[in-house]
Amino acid sequence: MRERFGRLDRGVRYMLFASLMFALMGVFAKLLSGTMPSLEVVFFRNVFGVFLVAATLVKKPMRHKGGKPWLLFFRGLMGFLALLAFFYNIAHIPLGDAMTYSKTSPVFTAFFAWLFLKERMGMRGWAALILGFLGIVLIAKPSGMILDKTAWLGIFSGVGAALAYTAVRELKQYYDTRAIVLSFMGIGTLGPLFLMAASPCVDSPKLDMLFGEFVMPSGHTWLYVIAMGLFATLAQIYMTRAYGVTKAGIVGAVSYSNILFSILFGLLVGDPFPDLLTWLGITLVIVAGIVVASNKT
């Protein structure tokens, strides 16, 4: 019993630290967004990880049977687009709101796993899906039942990540984990380079989330870039450790602490304090996520 408690306690601590790191990553992404387009922020977020994963391949080459290249590409593309939507929202809405939108992904993942992988959804899963949608509506506060661009991108940041995670469940049977990670980070590095190169040929303010010209970082901006990459890497490492020592449902529930960290740090960088409807929406999203996570305990 004591050993089990120790394992649980360690996993919770790891996830709390990972959530703190994710929130700090968001802070530096927001600071960088003041001087460069979101597309470039995504590039720097991913290129850091590409070099890190590539370094592990030198010591231990990948071994897998493969056979699902298009699904691997789909996982990388959805992950990249979801991250781009998330970072665009970080630049344009409060950090806590952007994080909450992205944290709807577990609820959507349960839905897509039911739809595509024939996994059981159950009444609790459907209830979580409804609660999640209600939370989104309260945060978005649609005018005349019309959502604005950041609300749609917020929803997509959750849906896109959910599609990527659903693909990962299938890909784990065919590929080394590092290949799956590289599919995301590789596309997340090359995609922004291609779109930034094409940006001078595109004149559409409505597509500013997809295009933007490269801005060379200078001075303290490089420190922000390094800090964002460092915190993102630490978050991934400790999140992985948390899932390795504690049940997935418990870790998943604890992961919602990053919303509260994000709200706190957002206030420190100038975000407004959430109003009552926003708090209610955030609460519904957290409850929905915990309901889904509880099915994994």
N, C-alpha and C positions, 0 to 999 in steps of 0.2 A: 504493500500500500504506500509506504513512504517513498519507494523508488518510483512508483507511478506518479505520485504528486510532484516529485522532483522533475520528472520528464515533462509533465504538464506545465509546471512553473517556468521551466527553461524555454519551452516553446512559446508561451505567452510573452515572456520577456523579449525573445527574438522578434516576435511579430510587432510588438509595441515599438521596438527600436526601428524595425523596417518601416513602419508607418510614419514614424518621425522623419526618417530619411526621405521617404516619398514626398512628404509635405515640404521639406527643405528643398528638394529638387524642384518642386513647383514654384517655390519662392524665387529661386534663381532663374527659372524659365520665365517668370513674370518680369523680373528685372531686365533680362536680356531682350524681352519683347519690346521694351521701350526704345531700343536702338537698332533692332534687326527684325525682319519678317519672321513669322512663326515657322515658315518653311525652313529657314536657316537654323532656327533653334532646334528643330527636329533633327536636322543634319548633324549638328554637334552632339546632340543627345545620343545618336546612334553610332557615330563614327568612333566614339570612345569605346563602346562595347564591342565593335568589330575587332579592334586591335586586341582587346582583352581575350575574346574567345579565340582569335587566331593564334594567340600565344600558347593557348592550351593544346592546340593541334600539333605544335612542334614536339611536345613531350608525348602526346598520346593521339595518334591519328584516329579519325572516325572509322567505325566499322558498323555497317548496317546493310540490310538487303535492298532498301530503296523500293522503287516501283510506283511512287505516287508523286511525280514531279509537279503536276498541275495543282494538286492539293497543297503541296509545299509552297508553291508560288502564291496560291490563294491565301494561305495563312499569313505569308509575309506581307502581301498587299493589304489585306484587311487590318493587320496590326499597324502598318504604316499609316493608313488613312485614319484609323481610329486615334492614333497618337497625334496626328496632325490636327484633327478636330479638337482634341483635348487641349493641345498647346495653344491653338487659336483662341479657345475660350478662356484659357488662363490669362491671355493678353487683354481680353475684352470684358470679362465679367469677374466678380469676386472669386478668389481662389477656392473658397469653400464650396461655392456653387458648381464650379467646374469639376472639382473632385467628386462631388456628389453625383453628378451626371455620369461620370466615368464608373462610379461604383455600382451602377445599375447592371453592369455586365454579368455578375453571377446569376441574376434573375433571368436575363435573356439567354444566358448559357443553358440554364435548365430547360428553357422553352425550346431552344434549337436542338438540344440533346434529345428531347422528346420527339421533335419533328423529323430530324434526320437520322439519329442513331437509335430511335425506338426505345429510349430509356423512359422509365415510368415517371410521370409528372406528379400525380396525386393531387388531392384537394389542397394540401398545404402549398404545393408548387403553384397552382393556379391562383390561390389567395395571395401569394407573394407577388405574382405578376401584376395583379390588380392593384395591390398596395403600391408597388413600384411606379406604375403609371400615374396613380393619384398623386404620389409624391412629386413626380416630374411636372405635372400640371400646376401644382401649388408653387413650385420653384419658378417655373417659366412665367406664370401669371399671364396667360394669353389674353390679348385684347380682341374682343369679338370672336373668340375661338380661333384666332390666328396666332400661330407661334412665330417668333422672330428668328433670325438666322442663327443666333447663338443657341437658342433652345433646340432647333433642329440639329445643329452640330453636336450639342450636348447629348441628345438622344442617340445620334450616330456613334459618338465616342463609346457609348455603352454597347450598342448593337454590333458595331464593327469589332470591338474587342471580344464580344461573345462569339461571333462567327469564327474569329481566330482561335479562341480557346476550344471551341467545338472541333475545329480541324485538328488541333493538337492531340485531342483524345484519340483520333484515328491514326494520326501520323506517328505516335509513339510506338506503334507496332512495326513500323517500317524504317524509321530513321533514328540515328544518334540524336540525343537531346540537343547537342551543340549545332547540328545541322538545322534543326527546327528554329533555334534561336537565331542562327545566322540568316535564315530565310527572312526573318523579320528585320534584323538590323542591317542586313545587306541591302534589301529593298528600301529600308528607311534611310540609307546613306546615298544610294544611287538615284532614288526617286527625286529627292530634293535637288540634287545636282542637275538632273535633267530639266526639272520644272523651273529652276532658277535660270538656266541657260535659255529656256524658251520664253521667259517672262518679258523681255523687251519686245517680243512680237505679239503680245497679248495686251489689249487695252480694255479691261472689263473690271471696274471696281468691285462688282458683285462676286468676282472670283478671287478676291484678295487672299482667301484662305489657301488657294492652290498655287498662287504665283507670288513672286517677290524677288527683287534683285539682291544679289549677294552684297553684304556690307562687311568689309574687313574689320574684325574686332581690333580694338586698340586699348592700351592702358589697362584700367581695372576691368574692362569687359572680358579680357582673357581670364581673369580670376573668376568671374562669374561662370564662364564656360567650363573651367576646370572644376569648380565647385559643383555645378549641375551634374557633370559626368561622374564625379566622385560619389555624390549622394545617391545618384541613381544606381550605381554599381553596388554600393553598400546595401541599399534597399533590396536589390535582387538577391544578394548573397544571404542576408539574414532572413528574408522571406522564405528562401529555399530551405535554410536550416530549420526554421519554425515548422514547416510542413514535414520535415524529416523526423522530428522528435515528438510531435503532438498531433492528435487527430485533426483531419482537415476541417471538420465542422467548427471546432473550437478556434482554430487559427483563422478561418474565414470570418467568424464573428468578431474576433479581436481586430482584424484588419480594418474594420470600419472606424477605428480610432483615428485613422489618417484624415477623416473628414473634420474632426474636431481640431486636430493639429493644424490643418489647412486654414480653418476659420481663424484660429488664433494668429498664425503667421500672416494671414491676409490682412488682419486688422493692423498689424505692425507695419505693413507696406502701403497702407492707405485705403484698404477696402472698407466699405460701409458695414456697420453692424447689421446682421441679418434681421429682417422684420419677422413678425409672428407667423405669417404664412410660409415664409422660407424655412423657418425652424420646424414648422409642422411637416412641410414637404421633406426636409432632410430626415426627420424622425421616421416618416413612413418608408423612405428608401432604406434606411438602416434596418428597420424592423423586417422589411421584405428580404433584405440580404441575409439577416440572421435566420429567418425562417428557412431559406434555401440551404444555408450552411448547416443548420441543425439536422437536415436529412443525411448529412455525411458523417455524423458522429457515430 
